[in-house]
C-alpha cells in the first residue's frame, strides 16, 4: 500500500469521517470553537485542579486539554502511593460502615492494582503496610475512638464517598467527593471525616485548618439535613513512616462557606481572563517554582514551552458535556 494514500485516508477521516483509536470510533471533532470562549474541559474544576490552577496555570491548561498520560514504569512509586492512599481510605470507610476487618482487607486485595509485593520501603507503603494501617485503626475503634459517632445515612445508604457537583455561571462546575459523614449520637451534630496518608515524620495540623477541600463539603450537609450550617471537620491522618494515626478537629461555619463560594468564583474568573487575553490555545502563565512538586518533576517540563496546539487534544463533541452522574447536583443560587 502506498504510504501517501494511507496518509490521505487518515487525513480524510480526521476532517470528515469517523476516527478510530484502538478499534473504537471517536466522537466527531468540534469545528470553529471560538478561541475566546473557555474550552469546556477548562471549566470543570475540583479541589486538586483548583490548586493546580493557582500553582501553575500553564500546567492546568495542558493537563485539562490533553488529559493525564499513563503512569510509566519508571514512575511506579507514584502509582504505589495512589494505590496505598486509596486502599487505606476505602478500608476506613468500610470499617465505619460496619464491615469487618477481614471484609475490608479482602476488598483491598481485590482492588490493589500494583504488584502485591511492590514496596516503597523508605515511606513504608505497600499492600501489607496498608493492612497494618487498617489493623491499627480497628484497634483504635476497639479502644473507644469515635464511640459517640455513628454513620449518617442519605436515601437509606451510608454517607461515604458522596459525590457532588456545583454549577456556576458560564458552564463552570466544581466537583468533589466527601469521604465520610458521621453523626454524633448524643448531640445530633454532623461531622465530616477526611482520610489522609502522609509520609512525613510529623504533621503540622495548620496545613489542614483552612483547606478549602472540606469547607466545600457543607453543600452536601445541606442536602442531608436542610438548614444545617455549622459542622466539624476531622482529618484522620495516617503517618506511614511512624505507623500511627493522628486526628485533627476543625469547626466550620456558614461564613466560611460564603468565602469558599467567593474563592470558586475567583478561580472561574481567572480562567475567563486567561482565555479572553491569551485564548484557549495561547501560552498561559508558567510558574517555574512548581516545576517540581513532592520531588517529582512535572510531566510537561521539557515540552511546556512548545505551542499549545501541538500539545493538546482537539475538542470533540463528547467533551462538550460531562457524562457522569453525581448524587448531589447544586446550583450557585442554592448556595447563596
Rosetta blueprint (number, residue, H / E / L):
1 X L
2 X L
3 X H
4 X H
5 X H
6 X H
7 X H
8 X H
9 X H
10 X H
11 X H
12 X H
13 X H
14 X H
15 X H
16 X L
17 X L
18 X L
19 X E
20 X E
21 X E
22 X L
23 X L
24 X E
25 X E
26 X E
27 X L
28 X L
29 X E
30 X L
31 X L
32 X L
33 X L
34 X L
35 X L
36 X L
37 X L
38 X L
39 X L
40 X H
41 X H
42 X H
43 X H
44 X E
45 X E
46 X E
47 X H
48 X H
49 X H
50 X H
51 X H
52 X H
53 X H
54 X H
55 X H
56 X L
57 X H
58 X H
59 X H
60 X H
61 X H
62 X H
63 X H
64 X H
65 X H
66 X H
67 X L
68 X L
69 X L
70 X L
71 X L
72 X L
73 X H
74 X H
75 X H
76 X H
77 X H
78 X H
79 X H
80 X H
81 X H
82 X H
83 X H
84 X H
85 X H
86 X H
87 X H
88 X H
89 X H
90 X H
91 X H
92 X H
93 X H
94 X H
95 X H
96 X H
97 X L
98 X L
99 X L
100 X L
101 X H
102 X H
103 X H
104 X H
105 X H
106 X H
107 X H
108 X H
109 X H
110 X H
111 X H
112 X L
113 X L
114 X L
115 X L
116 X L
117 X L
118 X L
119 X E
120 X E
121 X L
122 X L
123 X L
124 X L
125 X E
126 X E
127 X H
128 X H
129 X H
130 X H
131 X H
132 X H
133 X H
134 X H
135 X H
136 X H
137 X H
138 X H
139 X H
140 X H
141 X H
142 X H
143 X L
144 X L
145 X L
146 X L
147 X L
148 X L
149 X E
150 X E
151 X E
152 X L
153 X E
154 X E
155 X L
156 X L
157 X E
158 X E
159 X L
160 X E
161 X E
162 X E
163 X E
164 X E
165 X E
166 X E
167 X E
168 X L
169 X H
170 X H
171 X H
172 X L
173 X E
174 X E
175 X E
176 X E
177 X E
178 X E
179 X E
180 X E
181 X E
182 X E
183 X E
184 X E
185 X L
186 X L
187 X L
188 X L
189 X L
190 X E
191 X E
192 X E
193 X E
194 X E
195 X E
196 X E
197 X E
198 X E
199 X L
200 X L
201 X L
202 X L
203 X L
204 X L
205 X L
206 X H
207 X H
208 X H
209 X H
210 X L
211 X L
212 X H
213 X H
214 X H
215 X H
216 X L
217 X L
218 X H
219 X H
220 X H
221 X H
222 X H
223 X H
224 X H
225 X L
226 X L
227 X L
228 X L
229 X L
230 X L
231 X E
232 X E
233 X E
234 X E
235 X E
236 X E
237 X E
238 X E
239 X E
240 X L
241 X L
242 X L
243 X L
244 X E
245 X E
246 X E
247 X E
248 X E
249 X E
250 X E
251 X E
252 X E
253 X L
254 X H
255 X H
256 X H
257 X H
258 X H
259 X H
260 X H
261 X H
262 X H
263 X H
264 X H
265 X H
266 X H
267 X H
268 X H
269 X H
270 X H
271 X H
272 X H
273 X H
274 X H
275 X H
276 X H
277 X H
278 X H
279 X L
280 X L
281 X L
282 X L
283 X L
284 X L
285 X L
286 X L
287 X L
288 X H
289 X H
290 X H
291 X L
292 X E
293 X E
294 X L
295 X L
296 X E
297 X E
298 X L
299 X L
300 X L
301 X L
302 X L
303 X L
304 X L
305 X L
306 X L
307 X L
308 X H
309 X H
310 X H
311 X L
312 X L
313 X L
314 X L
315 X L
316 X E
317 X H
318 X H
319 X H
320 X L
321 X L
322 X L
323 X L
324 X L
325 X L
326 X L
327 X L
328 X E
329 X E
330 X E
331 X E
332 X H
333 X H
334 X H
335 X H
336 X L
